[in-house]
Amino acid sequence: MKLALDIFLIITSLLLMLFILLHRGKGGGLSSLFGGGVQSSLSGSSVVERNLDRVTVVVAVLWVIAIIAVGLLVRFG
């Protein structure tokens, strides 16, 4: 069980990093330092961006659940 949770945790961690890196920079932070500050003519939120936001939130919730499950399994398992 712990091995399956560890593998699931690694997969969700990698997916979460990928989805976060796919997001478009919206602020004036580090993303604008590397050329992300250029405004495009399509300033609205597209369907793809909204779906990416939803998928990122779902993967983040699954990641948190996996972290808690691994912690409980180590503590009580």
All heavy atoms as TSV, in Angstrom:
chain	resi	resn	atom	element	x	y	z
A	1	MET	N	N	0.830	-1.194	0.000
A	1	MET	CA	C	0.000	0.000	0.000
A	1	MET	C	C	0.877	1.262	0.000
A	1	MET	O	O	0.568	2.213	-0.704
A	1	MET	CB	C	-0.914	-0.049	1.235
A	1	MET	CG	C	-1.835	1.112	1.360
A	1	MET	SD	S	-3.077	1.056	0.091
A	1	MET	CE	C	-4.129	2.346	0.580
A	2	LYS	N	N	1.936	1.238	0.825
A	2	LYS	CA	C	2.802	2.413	0.890
A	2	LYS	C	C	3.514	2.641	-0.437
A	2	LYS	O	O	3.672	3.787	-0.871
A	2	LYS	CB	C	3.810	2.277	2.021
A	2	LYS	CG	C	4.664	3.519	2.176
A	2	LYS	CD	C	5.567	3.449	3.359
A	2	LYS	CE	C	6.403	4.676	3.556
A	2	LYS	NZ	N	6.918	5.347	2.401
A	3	LEU	N	N	3.913	1.562	-1.101
A	3	LEU	CA	C	4.580	1.699	-2.400
A	3	LEU	C	C	3.640	2.326	-3.421
A	3	LEU	O	O	4.039	3.211	-4.182
A	3	LEU	CB	C	5.075	0.344	-2.884
A	3	LEU	CG	C	5.777	0.341	-4.241
A	3	LEU	CD1	C	7.055	1.163	-4.172
A	3	LEU	CD2	C	6.052	-1.064	-4.694
A	4	ALA	N	N	2.389	1.906	-3.428
A	4	ALA	CA	C	1.410	2.474	-4.365
A	4	ALA	C	C	1.181	3.957	-4.074
A	4	ALA	O	O	1.088	4.768	-5.002
A	4	ALA	CB	C	0.098	1.705	-4.275
A	5	LEU	N	N	1.103	4.325	-2.810
A	5	LEU	CA	C	0.923	5.731	-2.450
A	5	LEU	C	C	2.154	6.559	-2.806
A	5	LEU	O	O	2.025	7.706	-3.248
A	5	LEU	CB	C	0.615	5.872	-0.961
A	5	LEU	CG	C	-0.834	5.629	-0.561
A	5	LEU	CD1	C	-0.972	5.648	0.943
A	5	LEU	CD2	C	-1.748	6.648	-1.189
A	6	ASP	N	N	3.339	5.976	-2.621
A	6	ASP	CA	C	4.557	6.696	-2.997
A	6	ASP	C	C	4.622	6.939	-4.503
A	6	ASP	O	O	4.985	8.034	-4.949
A	6	ASP	CB	C	5.795	5.923	-2.536
A	6	ASP	CG	C	6.019	6.010	-1.043
A	6	ASP	OD1	O	5.476	6.937	-0.412
A	6	ASP	OD2	O	6.737	5.142	-0.508
A	7	ILE	N	N	4.268	5.941	-5.281
A	7	ILE	CA	C	4.253	6.099	-6.741
A	7	ILE	C	C	3.217	7.133	-7.153
A	7	ILE	O	O	3.471	7.990	-8.003
A	7	ILE	CB	C	4.012	4.742	-7.421
A	7	ILE	CG1	C	5.221	3.832	-7.208
A	7	ILE	CG2	C	3.727	4.913	-8.911
A	7	ILE	CD1	C	5.008	2.408	-7.656
A	8	PHE	N	N	2.022	7.081	-6.532
A	8	PHE	CA	C	0.972	8.057	-6.819
A	8	PHE	C	C	1.422	9.465	-6.447
A	8	PHE	O	O	1.155	10.426	-7.176
A	8	PHE	CB	C	-0.305	7.681	-6.054
A	8	PHE	CG	C	-1.461	8.599	-6.318
A	8	PHE	CD1	C	-2.099	8.589	-7.543
A	8	PHE	CD2	C	-1.901	9.471	-5.343
A	8	PHE	CE1	C	-3.163	9.437	-7.791
A	8	PHE	CE2	C	-2.963	10.326	-5.581
A	8	PHE	CZ	C	-3.596	10.301	-6.814
A	9	LEU	N	N	2.151	9.586	-5.343
A	9	LEU	CA	C	2.658	10.888	-4.906
A	9	LEU	C	C	3.682	11.434	-5.893
A	9	LEU	O	O	3.665	12.626	-6.224
A	9	LEU	CB	C	3.257	10.781	-3.510
A	9	LEU	CG	C	3.773	12.051	-2.882
A	9	LEU	CD1	C	2.635	13.047	-2.712
A	9	LEU	CD2	C	4.400	11.753	-1.544
A	10	ILE	N	N	4.547	10.589	-6.395
A	10	ILE	CA	C	5.544	11.028	-7.379
A	10	ILE	C	C	4.867	11.469	-8.671
A	10	ILE	O	O	5.200	12.517	-9.238
A	10	ILE	CB	C	6.566	9.900	-7.640
A	10	ILE	CG1	C	7.445	9.705	-6.414
A	10	ILE	CG2	C	7.418	10.210	-8.862
A	10	ILE	CD1	C	8.319	8.471	-6.471
A	11	ILE	N	N	3.891	10.703	-9.121
A	11	ILE	CA	C	3.186	11.048	-10.366
A	11	ILE	C	C	2.435	12.362	-10.210
A	11	ILE	O	O	2.504	13.237	-11.085
A	11	ILE	CB	C	2.239	9.901	-10.779
A	11	ILE	CG1	C	3.057	8.694	-11.221
A	11	ILE	CG2	C	1.289	10.343	-11.889
A	11	ILE	CD1	C	2.239	7.451	-11.447
A	12	THR	N	N	1.717	12.537	-9.090
A	12	THR	CA	C	0.973	13.784	-8.903
A	12	THR	C	C	1.919	14.970	-8.721
A	12	THR	O	O	1.597	16.075	-9.152
A	12	THR	CB	C	0.010	13.688	-7.711
A	12	THR	OG1	O	0.728	13.292	-6.545
A	12	THR	CG2	C	-1.130	12.736	-7.993
A	13	SER	N	N	3.078	14.749	-8.113
A	13	SER	CA	C	4.055	15.832	-7.963
A	13	SER	C	C	4.564	16.298	-9.324
A	13	SER	O	O	4.650	17.504	-9.589
A	13	SER	CB	C	5.231	15.379	-7.103
A	13	SER	OG	O	4.815	15.063	-5.817
A	14	LEU	N	N	4.901	15.350	-10.184
A	14	LEU	CA	C	5.387	15.701	-11.517
A	14	LEU	C	C	4.300	16.390	-12.345
A	14	LEU	O	O	4.566	17.369	-13.049
A	14	LEU	CB	C	5.902	14.455	-12.237
A	14	LEU	CG	C	7.168	13.841	-11.644
A	14	LEU	CD1	C	7.482	12.517	-12.342
A	14	LEU	CD2	C	8.329	14.795	-11.747
A	15	LEU	N	N	3.073	15.876	-12.260
A	15	LEU	CA	C	1.972	16.509	-12.992
A	15	LEU	C	C	1.706	17.915	-12.484
A	15	LEU	O	O	1.443	18.832	-13.269
A	15	LEU	CB	C	0.703	15.663	-12.870
A	15	LEU	CG	C	0.636	14.418	-13.729
A	15	LEU	CD1	C	-0.616	13.617	-13.394
A	15	LEU	CD2	C	0.658	14.781	-15.198
A	16	LEU	N	N	1.773	18.104	-11.175
A	16	LEU	CA	C	1.534	19.426	-10.604
A	16	LEU	C	C	2.593	20.417	-11.061
A	16	LEU	O	O	2.270	21.556	-11.428
A	16	LEU	CB	C	1.487	19.332	-9.077
A	16	LEU	CG	C	1.015	20.554	-8.325
A	16	LEU	CD1	C	-0.390	20.943	-8.770
A	16	LEU	CD2	C	1.023	20.284	-6.840
A	17	MET	N	N	3.845	19.990	-11.086
A	17	MET	CA	C	4.904	20.877	-11.592
A	17	MET	C	C	4.671	21.222	-13.054
A	17	MET	O	O	4.819	22.377	-13.460
A	17	MET	CB	C	6.269	20.207	-11.422
A	17	MET	CG	C	6.782	20.212	-10.021
A	17	MET	SD	S	8.475	19.660	-9.873
A	17	MET	CE	C	8.336	17.926	-10.217
A	18	LEU	N	N	4.294	20.238	-13.852
A	18	LEU	CA	C	4.045	20.475	-15.272
A	18	LEU	C	C	2.902	21.458	-15.484
A	18	LEU	O	O	3.029	22.414	-16.252
A	18	LEU	CB	C	3.736	19.154	-15.973
A	18	LEU	CG	C	3.340	19.252	-17.434
A	18	LEU	CD1	C	4.545	19.624	-18.289
A	18	LEU	CD2	C	2.718	17.970	-17.902
A	19	PHE	N	N	1.797	21.250	-14.772
A	19	PHE	CA	C	0.638	22.122	-14.957
A	19	PHE	C	C	0.912	23.537	-14.462
A	19	PHE	O	O	0.435	24.510	-15.047
A	19	PHE	CB	C	-0.597	21.551	-14.272
A	19	PHE	CG	C	-1.128	20.309	-14.937
A	19	PHE	CD1	C	-1.672	19.286	-14.197
A	19	PHE	CD2	C	-1.070	20.163	-16.304
A	19	PHE	CE1	C	-2.162	18.148	-14.807
A	19	PHE	CE2	C	-1.557	19.037	-16.926
A	19	PHE	CZ	C	-2.108	18.016	-16.176
A	20	ILE	N	N	1.670	23.684	-13.397
A	20	ILE	CA	C	2.001	25.021	-12.911
A	20	ILE	C	C	2.892	25.741	-13.911
A	20	ILE	O	O	2.736	26.928	-14.179
A	20	ILE	CB	C	2.650	24.942	-11.520
A	20	ILE	CG1	C	1.593	24.574	-10.489
A	20	ILE	CG2	C	3.320	26.257	-11.143
A	20	ILE	CD1	C	2.127	24.291	-9.120
A	21	LEU	N	N	3.839	25.021	-14.500
A	21	LEU	CA	C	4.722	25.642	-15.486
A	21	LEU	C	C	3.994	25.988	-16.785
A	21	LEU	O	O	4.428	26.876	-17.519
A	21	LEU	CB	C	5.911	24.727	-15.775
A	21	LEU	CG	C	6.930	24.622	-14.651
A	21	LEU	CD1	C	7.976	23.580	-14.995
A	21	LEU	CD2	C	7.578	25.960	-14.385
A	22	LEU	N	N	2.893	25.322	-17.080
A	22	LEU	CA	C	2.118	25.627	-18.285
A	22	LEU	C	C	1.296	26.901	-18.155
A	22	LEU	O	O	0.879	27.472	-19.162
A	22	LEU	CB	C	1.179	24.468	-18.628
A	22	LEU	CG	C	1.827	23.258	-19.272
A	22	LEU	CD1	C	0.786	22.153	-19.440
A	22	LEU	CD2	C	2.436	23.610	-20.608
A	23	HIS	N	N	1.065	27.359	-16.924
A	23	HIS	CA	C	0.272	28.574	-16.729
A	23	HIS	C	C	0.997	29.788	-17.289
A	23	HIS	O	O	2.213	29.880	-17.249
A	23	HIS	CB	C	-0.002	28.790	-15.241
A	23	HIS	CG	C	-1.179	28.021	-14.748
A	23	HIS	ND1	N	-1.332	26.684	-14.941
A	23	HIS	CD2	C	-2.257	28.409	-14.044
A	23	HIS	CE1	C	-2.452	26.280	-14.397
A	23	HIS	NE2	N	-3.040	27.313	-13.837
A	24	ARG	N	N	0.202	30.704	-17.782
A	24	ARG	CA	C	0.739	31.956	-18.296
A	24	ARG	C	C	0.953	32.914	-17.132
A	24	ARG	O	O	0.117	33.031	-16.243
A	24	ARG	CB	C	-0.263	32.570	-19.277
A	24	ARG	CG	C	0.235	33.839	-19.929
A	24	ARG	CD	C	-0.757	34.329	-20.922
A	24	ARG	NE	N	-2.097	34.364	-20.322
A	24	ARG	CZ	C	-3.017	35.236	-20.644
A	24	ARG	NH1	N	-2.775	36.131	-21.549
A	24	ARG	NH2	N	-4.204	35.209	-20.070
A	25	GLY	N	N	2.085	33.599	-17.139
A	25	GLY	CA	C	2.372	34.551	-16.080
A	25	GLY	C	C	1.449	35.752	-16.167
A	25	GLY	O	O	1.270	36.330	-17.223
A	26	LYS	N	N	0.853	36.151	-15.045
A	26	LYS	CA	C	-0.089	37.271	-15.058
A	26	LYS	C	C	0.410	38.466	-14.267
A	26	LYS	O	O	-0.157	39.529	-14.334
A	26	LYS	CB	C	-1.423	36.810	-14.486
A	26	LYS	CG	C	-2.096	35.778	-15.340
A	26	LYS	CD	C	-3.459	35.432	-14.811
A	26	LYS	CE	C	-4.179	34.552	-15.777
A	26	LYS	NZ	N	-4.247	33.190	-15.457
A	27	GLY	N	N	1.470	38.304	-13.512
A	27	GLY	CA	C	1.941	39.387	-12.662
A	27	GLY	C	C	3.225	39.985	-13.179
A	27	GLY	O	O	3.678	39.711	-14.283
A	28	GLY	N	N	3.827	40.797	-12.362
A	28	GLY	CA	C	5.073	41.424	-12.728
A	28	GLY	C	C	6.257	40.778	-12.045
A	28	GLY	O	O	7.263	41.424	-11.820
A	29	GLY	N	N	6.124	39.501	-11.703
A	29	GLY	CA	C	7.187	38.823	-10.972
A	29	GLY	C	C	8.270	38.290	-11.887
A	29	GLY	O	O	8.688	38.927	-12.858
A	30	LEU	N	N	8.726	37.110	-11.594
A	30	LEU	CA	C	9.815	36.512	-12.354
A	30	LEU	C	C	9.428	36.201	-13.792
A	30	LEU	O	O	10.274	36.174	-14.671
A	30	LEU	CB	C	10.292	35.234	-11.670
A	30	LEU	CG	C	11.070	35.432	-10.375
A	30	LEU	CD1	C	11.406	34.090	-9.771
A	30	LEU	CD2	C	12.331	36.211	-10.635
A	31	SER	N	N	8.147	35.968	-14.051
A	31	SER	CA	C	7.740	35.652	-15.416
A	31	SER	C	C	7.952	36.844	-16.354
A	31	SER	O	O	8.304	36.675	-17.516
A	31	SER	CB	C	6.282	35.217	-15.455
A	31	SER	OG	O	5.449	36.272	-15.040
A	32	SER	N	N	7.756	38.050	-15.861
A	32	SER	CA	C	7.980	39.216	-16.711
A	32	SER	C	C	9.469	39.489	-16.897
A	32	SER	O	O	9.871	40.098	-17.883
A	32	SER	CB	C	7.301	40.455	-16.131
A	32	SER	OG	O	7.900	40.815	-14.911
A	33	LEU	N	N	10.282	39.012	-15.969
A	33	LEU	CA	C	11.720	39.175	-16.093
A	33	LEU	C	C	12.257	38.385	-17.287
A	33	LEU	O	O	13.172	38.832	-17.975
A	33	LEU	CB	C	12.409	38.708	-14.810
A	33	LEU	CG	C	13.927	38.760	-14.767
A	33	LEU	CD1	C	14.393	40.214	-14.789
A	33	LEU	CD2	C	14.427	38.077	-13.518
A	34	PHE	N	N	11.653	37.261	-17.569
A	34	PHE	CA	C	12.105	36.412	-18.662
A	34	PHE	C	C	11.237	36.558	-19.907
A	34	PHE	O	O	11.130	35.646	-20.713
A	34	PHE	CB	C	12.138	34.947	-18.221
A	34	PHE	CG	C	13.115	34.707	-17.115
A	34	PHE	CD1	C	12.673	34.377	-15.851
A	34	PHE	CD2	C	14.459	34.823	-17.339
A	34	PHE	CE1	C	13.574	34.160	-14.831
A	34	PHE	CE2	C	15.376	34.608	-16.326
A	34	PHE	CZ	C	14.927	34.275	-15.071
A	35	GLY	N	N	10.568	37.663	-20.080
A	35	GLY	CA	C	9.806	37.918	-21.296
A	35	GLY	C	C	8.338	37.591	-21.200
A	35	GLY	O	O	7.625	37.657	-22.184
A	36	GLY	N	N	7.849	37.243	-20.035
A	36	GLY	CA	C	6.438	36.923	-19.892
A	36	GLY	C	C	5.568	38.141	-19.699
A	36	GLY	O	O	4.359	38.034	-19.623
A	37	GLY	N	N	6.153	39.323	-19.616
A	37	GLY	CA	C	5.388	40.529	-19.359
A	37	GLY	C	C	4.788	41.155	-20.604
A	37	GLY	O	O	4.089	42.147	-20.529
A	38	VAL	N	N	5.031	40.597	-21.766
A	38	VAL	CA	C	4.494	41.141	-23.006
A	38	VAL	C	C	3.019	40.788	-23.088
A	38	VAL	O	O	2.640	39.633	-22.993
A	38	VAL	CB	C	5.259	40.564	-24.221
A	38	VAL	CG1	C	4.671	41.092	-25.516
A	38	VAL	CG2	C	6.735	40.869	-24.116
A	39	GLN	N	N	2.195	41.785	-23.254
A	39	GLN	CA	C	0.756	41.571	-23.339
A	39	GLN	C	C	0.370	41.121	-24.737
A	39	GLN	O	O	0.845	41.638	-25.723
A	39	GLN	CB	C	0.004	42.864	-23.007
A	39	GLN	CG	C	0.151	43.299	-21.576
A	39	GLN	CD	C	-0.634	42.409	-20.640
A	39	GLN	OE1	O	-1.600	41.784	-21.027
A	39	GLN	NE2	N	-0.186	42.354	-19.406
A	40	SER	N	N	-0.502	40.155	-24.814
A	40	SER	CA	C	-1.015	39.733	-26.113
A	40	SER	C	C	-2.347	40.429	-26.372
A	40	SER	O	O	-2.955	41.006	-25.490
A	40	SER	CB	C	-1.195	38.214	-26.154
A	40	SER	OG	O	-2.235	37.828	-25.277
A	41	SER	N	N	-2.800	40.352	-27.587
A	41	SER	CA	C	-4.066	41.000	-27.931
A	41	SER	C	C	-5.249	40.238	-27.353
A	41	SER	O	O	-6.342	40.770	-27.251
A	41	SER	CB	C	-4.201	41.100	-29.453
A	41	SER	OG	O	-4.206	39.798	-30.016
A	42	LEU	N	N	-5.032	38.984	-26.979
A	42	LEU	CA	C	-6.100	38.192	-26.375
A	42	LEU	C	C	-5.936	38.233	-24.860
A	42	LEU	O	O	-5.385	37.333	-24.256
A	42	LEU	CB	C	-6.025	36.742	-26.870
A	42	LEU	CG	C	-6.140	36.555	-28.380
A	42	LEU	CD1	C	-5.864	35.111	-28.734
A	42	LEU	CD2	C	-7.515	36.966	-28.853
A	43	SER	N	N	-6.431	39.282	-24.245
A	43	SER	CA	C	-6.237	39.444	-22.805
A	43	SER	C	C	-7.270	38.696	-21.987
A	43	SER	O	O	-7.133	38.597	-20.783
A	43	SER	CB	C	-6.271	40.925	-22.438
A	43	SER	OG	O	-7.528	41.463	-22.764
A	44	GLY	N	N	-8.309	38.154	-22.619
A	44	GLY	CA	C	-9.345	37.444	-21.887
A	44	GLY	C	C	-8.920	36.044	-21.516
A	44	GLY	O	O	-7.935	35.511	-21.996
A	45	SER	N	N	-9.686	35.448	-20.641
A	45	SER	CA	C	-9.422	34.087	-20.193
A	45	SER	C	C	-10.082	33.117	-21.158
A	45	SER	O	O	-11.279	33.167	-21.396
A	45	SER	CB	C	-9.976	33.914	-18.783
A	45	SER	OG	O	-9.899	32.581	-18.397
A	46	SER	N	N	-9.312	32.247	-21.741
A	46	SER	CA	C	-9.863	31.311	-22.713
A	46	SER	C	C	-10.326	30.039	-22.020
A	46	SER	O	O	-10.075	29.816	-20.843
A	46	SER	CB	C	-8.812	30.977	-23.773
A	46	SER	OG	O	-7.777	30.210	-23.209
A	47	VAL	N	N	-10.985	29.201	-22.789
A	47	VAL	CA	C	-11.494	27.934	-22.273
A	47	VAL	C	C	-10.334	27.035	-21.871
A	47	VAL	O	O	-10.392	26.338	-20.854
A	47	VAL	CB	C	-12.385	27.253	-23.336
A	47	VAL	CG1	C	-12.824	25.879	-22.892
A	47	VAL	CG2	C	-13.583	28.119	-23.648
A	48	VAL	N	N	-9.261	27.068	-22.638
A	48	VAL	CA	C	-8.100	26.236	-22.334
A	48	VAL	C	C	-7.483	26.640	-20.998
A	48	VAL	O	O	-7.123	25.780	-20.191
A	48	VAL	CB	C	-7.054	26.340	-23.470
A	48	VAL	CG1	C	-5.794	25.600	-23.118
A	48	VAL	CG2	C	-7.633	25.838	-24.772
A	49	GLU	N	N	-7.382	27.938	-20.744
A	49	GLU	CA	C	-6.831	28.406	-19.475
A	49	GLU	C	C	-7.713	28.016	-18.298
A	49	GLU	O	O	-7.215	27.614	-17.249
A	49	GLU	CB	C	-6.643	29.910	-19.503
A	49	GLU	CG	C	-5.562	30.375	-20.440
A	49	GLU	CD	C	-5.513	31.882	-20.541
A	49	GLU	OE1	O	-6.213	32.563	-19.770
A	49	GLU	OE2	O	-4.777	32.373	-21.404
A	50	ARG	N	N	-9.023	28.130	-18.469
A	50	ARG	CA	C	-9.932	27.737	-17.385
A	50	ARG	C	C	-9.837	26.245	-17.118
A	50	ARG	O	O	-9.836	25.810	-15.961
A	50	ARG	CB	C	-11.367	28.131	-17.730
A	50	ARG	CG	C	-11.618	29.615	-17.578
A	50	ARG	CD	C	-13.084	29.895	-17.707
A	50	ARG	NE	N	-13.570	29.457	-19.014
A	50	ARG	CZ	C	-14.083	30.233	-19.929
A	50	ARG	NH1	N	-14.216	31.521	-19.691
A	50	ARG	NH2	N	-14.498	29.763	-21.087
A	51	ASN	N	N	-9.756	25.442	-18.185
A	51	ASN	CA	C	-9.622	24.001	-17.993
A	51	ASN	C	C	-8.280	23.653	-17.349
A	51	ASN	O	O	-8.211	22.753	-16.515
A	51	ASN	CB	C	-9.772	23.266	-19.321
A	51	ASN	CG	C	-11.201	23.265	-19.805
A	51	ASN	OD1	O	-12.130	23.420	-19.027
A	51	ASN	ND2	N	-11.382	23.100	-21.103
A	52	LEU	N	N	-7.224	24.361	-17.731
A	52	LEU	CA	C	-5.922	24.144	-17.113
A	52	LEU	C	C	-5.966	24.496	-15.630
A	52	LEU	O	O	-5.381	23.793	-14.797
A	52	LEU	CB	C	-4.848	24.960	-17.829
A	52	LEU	CG	C	-3.421	24.803	-17.329
A	52	LEU	CD1	C	-2.943	23.369	-17.478
A	52	LEU	CD2	C	-2.496	25.756	-18.074
A	53	ASP	N	N	-6.677	25.564	-15.284
A	53	ASP	CA	C	-6.842	25.932	-13.874
A	53	ASP	C	C	-7.563	24.827	-13.106
A	53	ASP	O	O	-7.150	24.460	-12.002
A	53	ASP	CB	C	-7.627	27.235	-13.743
A	53	ASP	CG	C	-6.844	28.440	-14.210
A	53	ASP	OD1	O	-5.606	28.346	-14.298
A	53	ASP	OD2	O	-7.475	29.480	-14.485
A	54	ARG	N	N	-8.627	24.305	-13.696
A	54	ARG	CA	C	-9.400	23.253	-13.027
A	54	ARG	C	C	-8.577	21.987	-12.834
A	54	ARG	O	O	-8.593	21.379	-11.759
A	54	ARG	CB	C	-10.650	22.934	-13.832
A	54	ARG	CG	C	-11.669	24.035	-13.803
A	54	ARG	CD	C	-12.882	23.687	-14.624
A	54	ARG	NE	N	-13.774	24.827	-14.689
A	54	ARG	CZ	C	-14.379	25.230	-15.791
A	54	ARG	NH1	N	-14.205	24.572	-16.919
A	54	ARG	NH2	N	-15.166	26.280	-15.768
A	55	VAL	N	N	-7.860	21.590	-13.875
A	55	VAL	CA	C	-7.042	20.377	-13.786
A	55	VAL	C	C	-5.929	20.566	-12.755
A	55	VAL	O	O	-5.629	19.653	-11.983
A	55	VAL	CB	C	-6.465	20.015	-15.178
A	55	VAL	CG1	C	-5.429	18.921	-15.082
A	55	VAL	CG2	C	-7.584	19.597	-16.114
A	56	THR	N	N	-5.346	21.758	-12.706
A	56	THR	CA	C	-4.295	22.036	-11.730
A	56	THR	C	C	-4.833	21.940	-10.310
A	56	THR	O	O	-4.181	21.375	-9.430
A	56	THR	CB	C	-3.684	23.423	-11.975
A	56	THR	OG1	O	-3.225	23.498	-13.322
A	56	THR	CG2	C	-2.530	23.700	-11.036
A	57	VAL	N	N	-6.019	22.473	-10.069
A	57	VAL	CA	C	-6.613	22.409	-8.734
A	57	VAL	C	C	-6.922	20.960	-8.355
A	57	VAL	O	O	-6.654	20.534	-7.219
A	57	VAL	CB	C	-7.885	23.291	-8.657
A	57	VAL	CG1	C	-8.679	23.022	-7.397
A	57	VAL	CG2	C	-7.509	24.758	-8.749
A	58	VAL	N	N	-7.445	20.180	-9.290
A	58	VAL	CA	C	-7.760	18.772	-9.003
A	58	VAL	C	C	-6.489	17.998	-8.671
A	58	VAL	O	O	-6.449	17.232	-7.703
A	58	VAL	CB	C	-8.518	18.135	-10.188
A	58	VAL	CG1	C	-8.594	16.624	-10.049
A	58	VAL	CG2	C	-9.912	18.721	-10.306
A	59	VAL	N	N	-5.436	18.200	-9.452
A	59	VAL	CA	C	-4.175	17.502	-9.195
A	59	VAL	C	C	-3.586	17.954	-7.863
A	59	VAL	O	O	-3.042	17.138	-7.108
A	59	VAL	CB	C	-3.182	17.710	-10.364
A	59	VAL	CG1	C	-1.809	17.179	-10.024
A	59	VAL	CG2	C	-3.703	17.032	-11.619
A	60	ALA	N	N	-3.719	19.240	-7.531
A	60	ALA	CA	C	-3.206	19.735	-6.250
A	60	ALA	C	C	-3.964	19.112	-5.076
A	60	ALA	O	O	-3.356	18.747	-4.064
A	60	ALA	CB	C	-3.300	21.259	-6.204
A	61	VAL	N	N	-5.269	18.962	-5.208
A	61	VAL	CA	C	-6.057	18.334	-4.146
A	61	VAL	C	C	-5.666	16.865	-4.001
A	61	VAL	O	O	-5.501	16.353	-2.879
A	61	VAL	CB	C	-7.569	18.497	-4.430
A	61	VAL	CG1	C	-8.400	17.611	-3.531
A	61	VAL	CG2	C	-7.982	19.950	-4.270
A	62	LEU	N	N	-5.488	16.168	-5.121
A	62	LEU	CA	C	-5.050	14.772	-5.061
A	62	LEU	C	C	-3.662	14.654	-4.435
A	62	LEU	O	O	-3.388	13.716	-3.683
A	62	LEU	CB	C	-5.052	14.157	-6.463
A	62	LEU	CG	C	-6.420	13.910	-7.084
A	62	LEU	CD1	C	-6.265	13.434	-8.518
A	62	LEU	CD2	C	-7.211	12.912	-6.270
A	63	TRP	N	N	-2.785	15.618	-4.722
A	63	TRP	CA	C	-1.442	15.631	-4.150
A	63	TRP	C	C	-1.504	15.800	-2.632
A	63	TRP	O	O	-0.806	15.107	-1.898
A	63	TRP	CB	C	-0.635	16.754	-4.802
A	63	TRP	CG	C	0.770	16.857	-4.344
A	63	TRP	CD1	C	1.820	16.070	-4.707
A	63	TRP	CD2	C	1.293	17.821	-3.421
A	63	TRP	NE1	N	2.957	16.492	-4.067
A	63	TRP	CE2	C	2.665	17.562	-3.278
A	63	TRP	CE3	C	0.723	18.877	-2.725
A	63	TRP	CZ2	C	3.474	18.322	-2.456
A	63	TRP	CZ3	C	1.533	19.633	-1.900
A	63	TRP	CH2	C	2.890	19.347	-1.770
A	64	VAL	N	N	-2.346	16.708	-2.162
A	64	VAL	CA	C	-2.497	16.924	-0.714
A	64	VAL	C	C	-3.070	15.669	-0.050
A	64	VAL	O	O	-2.612	15.263	1.031
A	64	VAL	CB	C	-3.386	18.157	-0.437
A	64	VAL	CG1	C	-3.778	18.240	1.022
A	64	VAL	CG2	C	-2.679	19.423	-0.870
A	65	ILE	N	N	-4.037	15.041	-0.681
A	65	ILE	CA	C	-4.607	13.805	-0.134
A	65	ILE	C	C	-3.541	12.713	-0.065
A	65	ILE	O	O	-3.468	11.972	0.924
A	65	ILE	CB	C	-5.829	13.356	-0.965
A	65	ILE	CG1	C	-6.989	14.330	-0.747
A	65	ILE	CG2	C	-6.248	11.931	-0.616
A	65	ILE	CD1	C	-8.155	14.116	-1.678
A	66	ALA	N	N	-2.707	12.614	-1.089
A	66	ALA	CA	C	-1.637	11.617	-1.083
A	66	ALA	C	C	-0.626	11.899	0.019
A	66	ALA	O	O	-0.142	10.975	0.687
A	66	ALA	CB	C	-0.948	11.583	-2.451
A	67	ILE	N	N	-0.287	13.176	0.225
A	67	ILE	CA	C	0.640	13.544	1.302
A	67	ILE	C	C	0.072	13.140	2.660
A	67	ILE	O	O	0.773	12.551	3.495
A	67	ILE	CB	C	0.910	15.067	1.282
A	67	ILE	CG1	C	1.738	15.456	0.078
A	67	ILE	CG2	C	1.586	15.530	2.563
A	67	ILE	CD1	C	3.188	15.117	0.174
A	68	ILE	N	N	-1.205	13.438	2.882
A	68	ILE	CA	C	-1.837	13.095	4.160
A	68	ILE	C	C	-1.905	11.579	4.327
A	68	ILE	O	O	-1.635	11.053	5.417
A	68	ILE	CB	C	-3.237	13.741	4.248
A	68	ILE	CG1	C	-3.093	15.261	4.344
A	68	ILE	CG2	C	-4.022	13.194	5.433
A	68	ILE	CD1	C	-4.389	16.020	4.218
A	69	ALA	N	N	-2.238	10.852	3.260
A	69	ALA	CA	C	-2.332	9.395	3.346
A	69	ALA	C	C	-0.976	8.760	3.646
A	69	ALA	O	O	-0.886	7.839	4.471
A	69	ALA	CB	C	-2.906	8.835	2.043
A	70	VAL	N	N	0.071	9.244	3.009
A	70	VAL	CA	C	1.411	8.718	3.290
A	70	VAL	C	C	1.814	9.029	4.726
A	70	VAL	O	O	2.358	8.170	5.432
A	70	VAL	CB	C	2.449	9.267	2.277
A	70	VAL	CG1	C	3.864	8.965	2.726
A	70	VAL	CG2	C	2.206	8.695	0.901
A	71	GLY	N	N	1.509	10.220	5.186
A	71	GLY	CA	C	1.826	10.577	6.565
A	71	GLY	C	C	1.085	9.713	7.575
A	71	GLY	O	O	1.665	9.269	8.570
A	72	LEU	N	N	-0.198	9.469	7.328
A	72	LEU	CA	C	-0.971	8.614	8.232
A	72	LEU	C	C	-0.489	7.171	8.182
A	72	LEU	O	O	-0.450	6.486	9.213
A	72	LEU	CB	C	-2.460	8.686	7.866
A	72	LEU	CG	C	-3.175	9.980	8.202
A	72	LEU	CD1	C	-4.601	9.966	7.655
A	72	LEU	CD2	C	-3.168	10.232	9.704
A	73	LEU	N	N	-0.124	6.715	7.002
A	73	LEU	CA	C	0.358	5.339	6.861
A	73	LEU	C	C	1.701	5.164	7.564
A	73	LEU	O	O	1.938	4.127	8.204
A	73	LEU	CB	C	0.480	4.991	5.380
A	73	LEU	CG	C	0.679	3.517	5.048
A	73	LEU	CD1	C	-0.527	2.722	5.534
A	73	LEU	CD2	C	0.852	3.333	3.568
A	74	VAL	N	N	2.558	6.158	7.493
A	74	VAL	CA	C	3.837	6.062	8.188
A	74	VAL	C	C	3.645	6.132	9.696
A	74	VAL	O	O	4.267	5.404	10.458
A	74	VAL	CB	C	4.784	7.196	7.702
A	74	VAL	CG1	C	5.988	7.346	8.614
A	74	VAL	CG2	C	5.228	6.928	6.282
A	75	ARG	N	N	2.730	6.990	10.115
A	75	ARG	CA	C	2.515	7.171	11.560
A	75	ARG	C	C	1.805	5.979	12.190
A	75	ARG	O	O	2.185	5.525	13.259
A	75	ARG	CB	C	1.711	8.441	11.780
A	75	ARG	CG	C	1.308	8.648	13.204
A	75	ARG	CD	C	1.583	10.016	13.645
A	75	ARG	NE	N	1.092	10.197	15.001
A	75	ARG	CZ	C	1.811	10.760	15.925
A	75	ARG	NH1	N	3.000	11.205	15.635
A	75	ARG	NH2	N	1.327	10.908	17.123
A	76	PHE	N	N	0.749	5.493	11.540
A	76	PHE	CA	C	-0.082	4.448	12.153
A	76	PHE	C	C	0.059	3.088	11.469
A	76	PHE	O	O	-0.479	2.102	11.949
A	76	PHE	CB	C	-1.562	4.852	12.134
A	76	PHE	CG	C	-1.836	6.105	12.904
A	76	PHE	CD1	C	-2.289	7.240	12.257
A	76	PHE	CD2	C	-1.649	6.151	14.266
A	76	PHE	CE1	C	-2.554	8.396	12.961
A	76	PHE	CE2	C	-1.908	7.299	14.986
A	76	PHE	CZ	C	-2.355	8.431	14.327
A	77	GLY	N	N	0.723	3.060	10.315
A	77	GLY	CA	C	0.750	1.836	9.522
A	77	GLY	C	C	1.743	0.840	9.950
A	77	GLY	O	O	1.720	-0.302	9.779
